[in-house]
Amino acid sequence: MAAAARAQRSRDFASTQDPGVKKYWHDPGMRTLLYTTDNPDATQHEFPIRPSVGEIGEGFVLDRLKKLGYDASWTPPGTRSVDIRVSLPSAFDVQVKTATGPRWLVAGEKGVQVSENLWFALVEWDGDLNRASRTLVMSSADARAIAHEQRDQWRQHVGPEKKARGFYIVERVWAAAEPRDLSPYEDAWASLPSLSTTSVARKSTSRE
């Protein structure tokens, strides 16, 4: 099968709504994702796929959560609005947004949906597969407040006749605007649910 046809079949497979489909890194360098299925009717059970920028960002966040002690995993392909699900020690979801600059599209026209169990990780990536340039971690309530405030500022600047497409979190709403201080959210992993409890538990275990 030609490479293009294989790639298309892999993408079709990866976009399925089948909850039995799982994905994980095929190699430690995050250059290939492997989608698998236990469906006995499937003609193929493994599809290696070159990851997108978004999936690379998700990989950084997933790896960090696991290193912090969380039981975290990718959601099944096709899951809307949630990229990573954390089961223990406290169940919550993470939506990951990845960009190559400080400008993240966090929601469509309906705006950011708020839930006490939903968190955002905004990854800035410069192309280095070994690390993210930086990651902003915030609750969905904070993401909504910032994105909706910045959209209102943008509307006031450009006028009501200019239509905005979605809700963004940015450092500058326009070129000459005062920059938004996003530093409190940089690597704010400690703000996630139960992280302190997890850290204490890990330290106790290491002393035994």
C-alpha positions in Angstrom: 0.0 0.0 0.0 1.3 3.4 -0.9 2.5 5.6 2.0 -0.2 8.2 1.4 -2.9 5.6 1.5 -1.5 4.0 4.7 -1.3 7.4 6.3 -5.0 8.1 5.4 -6.1 4.7 6.7 -4.2 5.4 9.9 -5.9 8.8 10.3 -9.3 7.2 9.6 -8.6 4.6 12.2 -7.4 7.2 14.7 -10.5 9.4 14.3 -12.9 6.5 15.1 -15.4 6.8 17.9 -14.7 3.2 19.0 -13.9 3.5 22.7 -11.8 0.4 22.4 -9.1 2.3 20.4 -6.1 3.3 22.5 -3.0 5.3 21.6 0.5 5.5 23.1 4.0 6.5 22.0 5.6 3.9 19.8 9.1 5.2 20.5 10.5 7.2 23.5 11.4 10.1 21.2 7.7 10.9 20.5 8.1 10.6 16.8 5.5 8.0 16.3 2.1 7.3 17.9 0.7 3.8 17.9 -3.1 3.4 17.7 -4.3 -0.1 18.7 -7.6 -1.9 19.0 -8.9 -5.1 20.5 -11.8 -5.3 18.0 -11.6 -8.9 16.5 -13.4 -7.6 13.3 -10.6 -5.1 12.5 -8.5 -5.9 9.5 -5.5 -4.3 11.2 -4.9 -3.9 14.9 -2.0 -1.5 15.0 -1.5 1.7 13.1 1.7 3.8 13.6 1.0 7.5 13.0 3.2 10.6 12.9 1.9 12.8 15.7 0.5 16.2 15.1 1.6 19.3 17.0 -1.4 19.0 19.2 -0.5 15.4 20.1 3.1 16.3 20.9 1.8 18.9 23.3 -0.5 16.3 24.9 2.4 14.0 25.2 4.4 16.5 27.2 1.5 17.1 29.5 0.8 13.4 29.9 4.4 12.6 30.7 4.6 15.4 33.3 1.4 14.2 35.0 2.7 10.7 35.3 6.0 11.9 36.7 4.1 13.8 39.3 2.4 10.6 40.4 -1.0 10.9 38.7 -2.7 7.9 37.0 -3.2 9.7 33.7 -4.1 8.5 30.2 -5.2 9.7 26.9 -8.9 9.8 26.3 -10.2 7.5 23.5 -9.9 9.1 20.0 -13.0 11.2 19.2 -13.5 12.3 22.8 -14.6 16.0 22.6 -13.1 18.8 24.7 -11.0 16.4 26.9 -7.5 15.1 25.9 -6.3 13.5 29.1 -8.2 11.8 31.9 -6.7 11.5 35.4 -8.2 8.8 37.5 -6.2 8.9 40.8 -5.7 10.4 43.3 -8.5 12.7 42.3 -10.5 12.4 39.1 -10.3 15.3 36.7 -9.9 16.0 33.0 -7.3 18.1 31.1 -7.8 19.9 27.8 -4.4 20.5 26.1 -3.9 23.4 23.7 -0.5 23.6 21.8 0.8 26.5 19.8 4.2 27.6 18.5 3.8 31.1 20.0 2.0 32.7 23.0 -1.5 32.5 21.3 -3.8 29.6 22.2 -7.3 29.0 20.7 -9.1 27.6 23.8 -12.7 27.5 22.6 -15.0 28.0 19.6 -17.9 30.4 19.4 -19.7 29.0 22.4 -16.9 30.0 24.7 -15.0 28.1 27.4 -17.1 25.6 29.2 -16.5 25.7 33.0 -16.4 22.6 35.2 -14.6 22.1 38.6 -13.2 18.9 37.2 -11.8 20.5 33.9 -8.3 22.0 33.7 -6.4 23.6 30.8 -2.7 23.0 29.9 -1.5 25.5 27.3 1.7 24.3 25.8 4.1 26.6 23.9 6.4 24.5 21.7 9.4 25.5 19.6 9.9 22.2 17.7 12.2 20.5 20.3 10.9 17.0 20.8 12.6 16.8 24.2 10.7 19.6 25.9 8.0 22.2 25.8 9.1 25.8 25.8 6.6 26.4 28.6 3.3 25.2 29.9 0.5 27.2 31.5 -1.7 25.3 33.8 -5.1 26.8 34.9 -8.6 25.9 35.9 -11.4 26.1 33.3 -12.8 29.0 35.3 -9.6 31.0 34.9 -9.3 30.0 31.2 -12.8 31.3 30.6 -12.2 34.6 32.6 -9.0 35.4 30.7 -10.3 34.3 27.2 -13.6 36.1 27.5 -12.0 39.3 28.9 -9.4 39.4 26.1 -12.1 38.9 23.5 -14.0 41.8 24.9 -10.9 43.9 24.8 -10.2 42.9 21.2 -13.8 43.8 20.2 -13.4 47.2 21.7 -10.2 47.8 19.9 -11.3 46.7 16.4 -15.0 47.6 16.5 -18.1 45.5 16.7 -18.3 45.0 12.9 -15.2 42.8 13.1 -16.1 39.2 13.8 -14.0 37.2 16.1 -13.5 33.5 15.5 -13.3 31.6 18.8 -11.8 32.6 22.1 -8.0 32.9 22.6 -5.6 33.3 25.4 -2.7 35.5 24.3 0.1 37.7 25.8 -1.0 40.7 23.8 -4.5 41.2 22.5 -3.0 43.4 19.7 0.5 44.4 18.9 0.6 47.7 20.9 -1.5 46.4 23.8 -0.1 46.0 27.3 1.1 42.4 27.8 -1.0 40.1 29.9 1.0 38.7 32.8 0.6 34.9 32.5 3.5 34.0 34.6 1.4 32.9 37.6 0.2 30.0 35.5 3.6 28.9 34.2 4.3 25.3 35.4 1.5 25.7 38.0 1.1 21.9 38.4 0.7 22.4 42.1 -2.7 24.0 41.4 -4.1 20.7 40.2 -6.4 18.7 42.5 -4.7 16.7 45.2 -1.1 17.3 44.0 0.1 18.1 47.5 -1.5 14.9 48.8 0.2 12.9 46.0 3.6 14.5 46.7 3.4 13.7 50.5 2.4 10.1 49.7 5.3 9.7 47.3 7.8 11.1 49.8 6.4 8.8 52.5 6.8 5.8 50.3 10.3 6.7 49.4 11.3 6.9 53.0 10.0 3.4 53.9 
